[in-house]
Amino acid sequence: VVAIIGILAAIALPAYQDYTIRAKVSEALTLAAGAKQAVAETYASNGVMPSTNASAGLATAATISGHSVQSVTVGTPAAGVITILLAATGLGGNPSMDGRTITLTPVDNGGSLQWNCAIGGDTTRYRYVPAQCRN
Protein backbone atom coordinates (compact mmCIF):
# COMPACT_ATOMS: atom_id res chain seq x y z
CA VAL A 1 0.00 0.00 0.00
CA VAL A 2 2.82 2.41 0.90
CA ALA A 3 4.62 1.61 -2.34
CA ILE A 4 1.49 2.24 -4.38
CA ILE A 5 0.91 5.59 -2.67
CA GLY A 6 4.55 6.51 -3.32
CA ILE A 7 4.26 5.66 -7.00
CA LEU A 8 1.01 7.64 -7.36
CA ALA A 9 2.59 10.65 -5.61
CA ALA A 10 5.63 10.46 -7.89
CA ILE A 11 3.32 10.69 -10.91
CA ALA A 12 0.81 13.20 -9.55
CA LEU A 13 3.23 15.86 -8.27
CA PRO A 14 4.93 16.62 -11.61
CA ALA A 15 1.56 16.59 -13.37
CA TYR A 16 0.17 19.09 -10.87
CA GLN A 17 3.23 21.34 -11.25
CA ASP A 18 2.79 21.33 -15.04
CA TYR A 19 -0.90 22.19 -14.58
CA THR A 20 -0.14 25.19 -12.33
CA ILE A 21 2.52 26.49 -14.73
CA ARG A 22 0.12 26.15 -17.67
CA ALA A 23 -2.40 28.20 -15.68
CA LYS A 24 0.29 30.87 -15.18
CA VAL A 25 1.01 30.97 -18.93
CA SER A 26 -2.71 31.04 -19.69
CA GLU A 27 -3.10 34.15 -17.51
CA ALA A 28 -0.21 35.76 -19.38
CA LEU A 29 -1.76 35.16 -22.78
CA THR A 30 -5.15 36.37 -21.56
CA LEU A 31 -3.63 39.64 -20.34
CA ALA A 32 -1.80 40.01 -23.66
CA ALA A 33 -5.05 39.69 -25.65
CA GLY A 34 -5.86 43.35 -25.05
CA ALA A 35 -2.39 44.36 -26.17
CA LYS A 36 -2.73 42.25 -29.31
CA GLN A 37 -5.99 44.02 -30.14
CA ALA A 38 -4.42 47.44 -29.51
CA VAL A 39 -1.43 46.66 -31.74
CA ALA A 40 -3.72 45.40 -34.52
CA GLU A 41 -5.96 48.48 -34.33
CA THR A 42 -2.98 50.86 -34.31
CA TYR A 43 -1.45 49.08 -37.29
CA ALA A 44 -4.75 49.11 -39.19
CA SER A 45 -5.36 52.82 -38.62
CA ASN A 46 -1.79 54.19 -38.86
CA GLY A 47 -0.04 51.69 -41.11
CA VAL A 48 2.86 51.28 -38.65
CA MET A 49 3.38 49.07 -35.64
CA PRO A 50 3.31 50.86 -32.28
CA SER A 51 6.66 51.16 -30.51
CA THR A 52 5.39 51.74 -26.96
CA ASN A 53 2.39 50.97 -24.80
CA ALA A 54 1.34 54.63 -25.06
CA SER A 55 1.46 54.65 -28.88
CA ALA A 56 -0.77 51.55 -28.84
CA GLY A 57 -3.21 53.31 -26.50
CA LEU A 58 -2.40 51.05 -23.56
CA ALA A 59 -1.59 51.67 -19.92
CA THR A 60 2.02 51.45 -18.76
CA ALA A 61 3.61 48.01 -18.86
CA ALA A 62 3.74 47.51 -15.09
CA THR A 63 0.03 48.26 -14.68
CA ILE A 64 -0.92 45.44 -17.05
CA SER A 65 -0.19 42.73 -14.53
CA GLY A 66 -1.73 39.89 -12.59
CA HIS A 67 -0.88 37.24 -10.05
CA SER A 68 1.47 35.46 -12.45
CA VAL A 69 2.34 38.35 -14.77
CA GLN A 70 4.70 41.17 -13.86
CA SER A 71 4.21 43.30 -17.00
CA VAL A 72 3.04 43.42 -20.62
CA THR A 73 5.16 45.66 -22.84
CA VAL A 74 4.56 46.72 -26.45
CA GLY A 75 7.51 47.59 -28.68
CA THR A 76 10.29 45.61 -27.07
CA PRO A 77 12.54 44.40 -28.72
CA ALA A 78 10.92 45.75 -31.92
CA ALA A 79 7.86 47.78 -32.89
CA GLY A 80 4.64 45.79 -32.50
CA VAL A 81 6.23 42.98 -30.49
CA ILE A 82 4.49 42.23 -27.20
CA THR A 83 6.70 41.03 -24.35
CA ILE A 84 5.07 39.39 -21.34
CA LEU A 85 7.26 39.12 -18.23
CA LEU A 86 6.14 36.33 -15.93
CA ALA A 87 6.36 36.92 -12.19
CA ALA A 88 8.40 34.76 -9.86
CA THR A 89 5.57 32.94 -8.11
CA GLY A 90 7.64 29.99 -6.93
CA LEU A 91 5.40 27.46 -8.68
CA GLY A 92 8.43 25.39 -9.48
CA GLY A 93 8.32 22.97 -12.32
CA ASN A 94 11.25 21.68 -14.26
CA PRO A 95 12.03 23.80 -16.14
CA SER A 96 10.48 26.73 -14.28
CA MET A 97 8.72 29.67 -15.94
CA ASP A 98 9.50 32.12 -13.10
CA GLY A 99 10.95 35.35 -14.51
CA ARG A 100 10.69 34.15 -18.13
CA THR A 101 9.38 36.19 -21.02
CA ILE A 102 6.93 35.24 -23.71
CA THR A 103 7.08 37.33 -26.87
CA LEU A 104 4.27 37.69 -29.38
CA THR A 105 5.52 38.94 -32.74
CA PRO A 106 3.01 40.22 -35.32
CA VAL A 107 3.40 39.19 -38.95
CA ASP A 108 1.34 41.00 -41.60
CA ASN A 109 -0.44 38.50 -43.85
CA GLY A 110 -1.82 40.99 -46.34
CA GLY A 111 -4.34 42.71 -44.11
CA SER A 112 -4.49 40.39 -41.13
CA LEU A 113 -1.95 39.83 -38.39
CA GLN A 114 -0.60 36.44 -37.41
CA TRP A 115 1.04 36.20 -33.98
CA ASN A 116 4.19 34.13 -33.51
CA CYS A 117 5.07 33.09 -29.96
CA ALA A 118 8.49 32.51 -28.44
CA ILE A 119 9.82 31.79 -24.99
CA GLY A 120 13.29 33.26 -25.12
CA GLY A 121 14.33 30.77 -27.81
CA ASP A 122 13.92 27.93 -25.31
CA THR A 123 11.98 25.00 -26.75
CA THR A 124 12.10 22.98 -23.49
CA ARG A 125 9.34 25.21 -22.07
CA TYR A 126 6.93 24.95 -25.02
CA ARG A 127 5.01 22.20 -23.25
CA TYR A 128 3.57 24.92 -21.00
CA VAL A 129 2.08 27.07 -23.79
CA PRO A 130 -1.09 26.40 -25.82
CA ALA A 131 -0.69 24.57 -29.12
CA GLN A 132 -1.18 27.71 -31.24
CA CYS A 133 1.88 29.19 -29.52
CA ARG A 134 4.27 26.35 -30.35
CA ASN A 135 6.36 27.37 -33.34
C-alpha positions as CSV (number, residue, x, y, z in Angstrom):
1,V,0.0,0.0,0.0
2,V,2.8,2.4,0.9
3,A,4.6,1.6,-2.3
4,I,1.5,2.2,-4.4
5,I,0.9,5.6,-2.7
6,G,4.5,6.5,-3.3
7,I,4.3,5.7,-7.0
8,L,1.0,7.6,-7.4
9,A,2.6,10.6,-5.6
10,A,5.6,10.5,-7.9
11,I,3.3,10.7,-10.9
12,A,0.8,13.2,-9.5
13,L,3.2,15.9,-8.3
14,P,4.9,16.6,-11.6
15,A,1.6,16.6,-13.4
16,Y,0.2,19.1,-10.9
17,Q,3.2,21.3,-11.3
18,D,2.8,21.3,-15.0
19,Y,-0.9,22.2,-14.6
20,T,-0.1,25.2,-12.3
21,I,2.5,26.5,-14.7
22,R,0.1,26.2,-17.7
23,A,-2.4,28.2,-15.7
24,K,0.3,30.9,-15.2
25,V,1.0,31.0,-18.9
26,S,-2.7,31.0,-19.7
27,E,-3.1,34.1,-17.5
28,A,-0.2,35.8,-19.4
29,L,-1.8,35.2,-22.8
30,T,-5.2,36.4,-21.6
31,L,-3.6,39.6,-20.3
32,A,-1.8,40.0,-23.7
33,A,-5.0,39.7,-25.6
34,G,-5.9,43.3,-25.0
35,A,-2.4,44.4,-26.2
36,K,-2.7,42.2,-29.3
37,Q,-6.0,44.0,-30.1
38,A,-4.4,47.4,-29.5
39,V,-1.4,46.7,-31.7
40,A,-3.7,45.4,-34.5
41,E,-6.0,48.5,-34.3
42,T,-3.0,50.9,-34.3
43,Y,-1.4,49.1,-37.3
44,A,-4.7,49.1,-39.2
45,S,-5.4,52.8,-38.6
46,N,-1.8,54.2,-38.9
47,G,0.0,51.7,-41.1
48,V,2.9,51.3,-38.6
49,M,3.4,49.1,-35.6
50,P,3.3,50.9,-32.3
51,S,6.7,51.2,-30.5
52,T,5.4,51.7,-27.0
53,N,2.4,51.0,-24.8
54,A,1.3,54.6,-25.1
55,S,1.5,54.6,-28.9
56,A,-0.8,51.5,-28.8
57,G,-3.2,53.3,-26.5
58,L,-2.4,51.1,-23.6
59,A,-1.6,51.7,-19.9
60,T,2.0,51.4,-18.8
61,A,3.6,48.0,-18.9
62,A,3.7,47.5,-15.1
63,T,0.0,48.3,-14.7
64,I,-0.9,45.4,-17.0
65,S,-0.2,42.7,-14.5
66,G,-1.7,39.9,-12.6
67,H,-0.9,37.2,-10.1
68,S,1.5,35.5,-12.4
69,V,2.3,38.3,-14.8
70,Q,4.7,41.2,-13.9
71,S,4.2,43.3,-17.0
72,V,3.0,43.4,-20.6
73,T,5.2,45.7,-22.8
74,V,4.6,46.7,-26.5
75,G,7.5,47.6,-28.7
76,T,10.3,45.6,-27.1
77,P,12.5,44.4,-28.7
78,A,10.9,45.7,-31.9
79,A,7.9,47.8,-32.9
80,G,4.6,45.8,-32.5
81,V,6.2,43.0,-30.5
82,I,4.5,42.2,-27.2
83,T,6.7,41.0,-24.3
84,I,5.1,39.4,-21.3
85,L,7.3,39.1,-18.2
86,L,6.1,36.3,-15.9
87,A,6.4,36.9,-12.2
88,A,8.4,34.8,-9.9
89,T,5.6,32.9,-8.1
90,G,7.6,30.0,-6.9
91,L,5.4,27.5,-8.7
92,G,8.4,25.4,-9.5
93,G,8.3,23.0,-12.3
94,N,11.2,21.7,-14.3
95,P,12.0,23.8,-16.1
96,S,10.5,26.7,-14.3
97,M,8.7,29.7,-15.9
98,D,9.5,32.1,-13.1
99,G,10.9,35.3,-14.5
100,R,10.7,34.1,-18.1
101,T,9.4,36.2,-21.0
102,I,6.9,35.2,-23.7
103,T,7.1,37.3,-26.9
104,L,4.3,37.7,-29.4
105,T,5.5,38.9,-32.7
106,P,3.0,40.2,-35.3
107,V,3.4,39.2,-38.9
108,D,1.3,41.0,-41.6
109,N,-0.4,38.5,-43.9
110,G,-1.8,41.0,-46.3
111,G,-4.3,42.7,-44.1
112,S,-4.5,40.4,-41.1
113,L,-2.0,39.8,-38.4
114,Q,-0.6,36.4,-37.4
115,W,1.0,36.2,-34.0
116,N,4.2,34.1,-33.5
117,C,5.1,33.1,-30.0
118,A,8.5,32.5,-28.4
119,I,9.8,31.8,-25.0
120,G,13.3,33.3,-25.1
121,G,14.3,30.8,-27.8
122,D,13.9,27.9,-25.3
123,T,12.0,25.0,-26.8
124,T,12.1,23.0,-23.5
125,R,9.3,25.2,-22.1
126,Y,6.9,25.0,-25.0
127,R,5.0,22.2,-23.2
128,Y,3.6,24.9,-21.0
129,V,2.1,27.1,-23.8
130,P,-1.1,26.4,-25.8
131,A,-0.7,24.6,-29.1
132,Q,-1.2,27.7,-31.2
133,C,1.9,29.2,-29.5
134,R,4.3,26.3,-30.3
135,N,6.4,27.4,-33.3
